Amino acid sequence: MILRKWVVVAAAICVAALAGASVYFRPDHAVRVATGYVAHNVCSKTFVSGLDPQAVFAEVSERAGIRRMRRALRFDIDRDARTVDASMLGLFRSRAAFHDGLGCVEQHGQKEPYLLKSDVEALKAKTPPSLPEIAGPAVVEPSDPALKAALDHAFEEPPAPPLRRTKAVVVVHDGKVIAERYATGIGVDTPLLGLSMTKSVVNALIGILTQQGLVTPSMPAPIPEWRGADDPRREIEVEHLMRMTTGLDLDETNSGFDPSSRMFLQNDSAAYAVNTRMIAPLGTRWHYSSPTTQILARIVRDAVGGPEQTLAFAWRELFNPLGMRNVTLEFDGAGTLQGSTYMLASARDWAKFGLLYLNDGVVGGKRILHEDWVDFCAAATLDTDYAAGFWTNRSEHPNAKGRVRLGIPRDAFFASGDLGQRIVIMPSQKLVVVRLGNSVDPTGDIRGLGRLVKEVIAAVQP
């Protein structure tokens, strides 16, 4: 009771003191970001992944920022209604609701979110896979002792926190799974949340549209709100969005007060993102930014004709050809793909996505990404180790050089999500390595990933 009173009083004082201040510093908004994150993640990982909600909540509440308020956080799950509510001692309540085939969507305010009417199972059946299956139904146990040791090391825990909590590792060499392992309760078909690896999937959708002549990186971003004659945003190109060099006021710091965090309080997250001002000259400054990818997701939606068409396009042009069967794309309340964060897929399906880039955008003999797309997307942006929807070792940045020293090859690039979700693509080694987990280490256990990759390379070399 004392804790509850303290939270209520502190929140009231802060809100009153800042009522006339900038929206950037609304404490209630920051708390709602946290409760929304909890509700959405518990919903997705319970109803899509089939994981235990109490275990999910325990892990989610260890994330930096949320960890400080976890004693006050509560969640309620209604399995009949398939909803999850999260609050801080009953205040600042957020709700996420599950819908078959479409995952979870957050509800903001009284307006009901847009719900797609697509039949996902029918979409899966429409287009046969263009690639042979990368493994049979059983878990592929490594036959090489060195590979087994690499997996042992990937799943071992340190004697003290932060824990690594590896959930799945899949190693693909020459197009076949040669080793994989899963945590208890997770299997070859379990969809796992990719977080910002979803940005790389949006990259692929933009790439397919480019190959089809509907979008190009060099075209001005087709955003009606930016078309004013005196609007400097009219010069923003699709590539600037892909490389996060728009100069828009959309920096991401995960503070709860930053523009990226506030985006998740909106039913229409892309509308929020496009209605921001420029704070730096175009193409001269890089800062990580989920909202810029959400703008790309809206460009995909508009290019193909709407929300239902987005889902059909993704299955027809990307998931089905690659043979990705255990995928859930989640959408915001306006019917735009949650392209910055919310795609779930099995570890094998994430590996199949990596194979698209390992194979230079060719699937089953058909080119679905432009012939220079992969190199374009793996090339460093400005003086960073970020590329375009991927992170890259093809850079002089200290982070890239550090990963090379850990054993991740110079030509490698990778999809990356918070808490250590990674798809490492290594063309020189003909390897794709997927690691999924819940590592609250600020680096996402990059040292563990480096060791895994280094040991896998040593094991497969002749």
Secondary structure by P-SEA (a helix, b strand, c coil): caaaaaaaaaaaaaaaaaccccccccaaaaaaaaaaaaaaaaaaaaccccccaaaaaaaaaaccccccccccbbbbbbccccbbbbcccccbbbbbbbcccccbbbbccccccccccccaaaaaacccccccccccccccccccaaaaaaaaaaaccccccccccccbbbbbcccccccccccccccccbbbbbccaaaaaaaaaaaaaaaacccccccccccccccccccccccccaaaaaacccccccccccccccaaaaaaacccaaaaaaaccccccccccccccaaaaaaaaaaaaaaaccaaaaaaaaaacccccccccbbbbbbccccccccccbbbbcaaaaaaaaaaaaaccccccccccccaaaaaaacccccccccccccccccccaaaaaaaaacccccbbbbbbcccbbbbbbccccbbbbbbccccccccaaaaaaaaaaaaaaaacc
